[in-house]
Amino acid sequence: MRTLSILSTTAAALAILYGAVMLITPSAGAQGRFVAAYPVPADSVFLGAQQSYMRQRTLEGLAAQMNGLFLLPRDITLELAECGKAKALYPAEPPVVRLCYELLTVLADELLNPKDPEGLEMNEAFFYLWLHGIGHALIRELRLPVDMPPEEAADQFVVWAVGSARPGDVAGALPGVTWVHSLIPSWDAPDSLDPDPTAERFQKTICLLYGAHPRNWGYVADRGHLGARSPAECVGESRRVRARWAEMLAPHLRR
Ligand SMILES: [Zn+2]
């Protein structure tokens, strides 16, 4: 098992999603913040990773970006932790987005290699996992009126976030989804007996992300990775999805 501590994941590598967000004083009832947490893992094999992420202030960087965007009714913790299983968790009380070291270890074993000394592929996967988890938490905490299964909704949040950013800043988002899906198809449904419980959702997410920045990811269409959907369909559907999310999120955004 490769040690996670060699990761060069930094706040910057998580993509500077939003260059110019005007800050306002949060109104009463919107005093929450995203906050970072790195509980000490019991298994010493994860200690190096915990120290490394803490030193790089990885989660603080992500929290700062999200705090620049959203008004929250209460705090949401972004946490890296030992869980006993390769998965991500989203406890509701108190609200936490938790990525497990076990999950990152599976990804690192596959993605960290001498051909990619910067850990770029690992960062791409990491970026997608966090946005997806933050999507879960925001849907719940902001009581967003989503009318689809929660996993699909969390992925649509990723599409909105990526679509709102400059294409170059989020170029890794689509490959990130692909890494996570192809390496650990059951990461979001660890108890599923289906060998690939997220296959259909994955296809949809790829289509919607492609549709958000088709020039960024032209190769996806060229290589036939959009499945049954045409590039034009993905662009149109992505636009509709992002417009719907922009409308849902508008009351909760800082301006
Ligand atoms: Zn999920």
Residues whose N, C-alpha, C, O or C-beta is under 5 A from the ligand:
A	BS01	ZN	E151 A154 D188
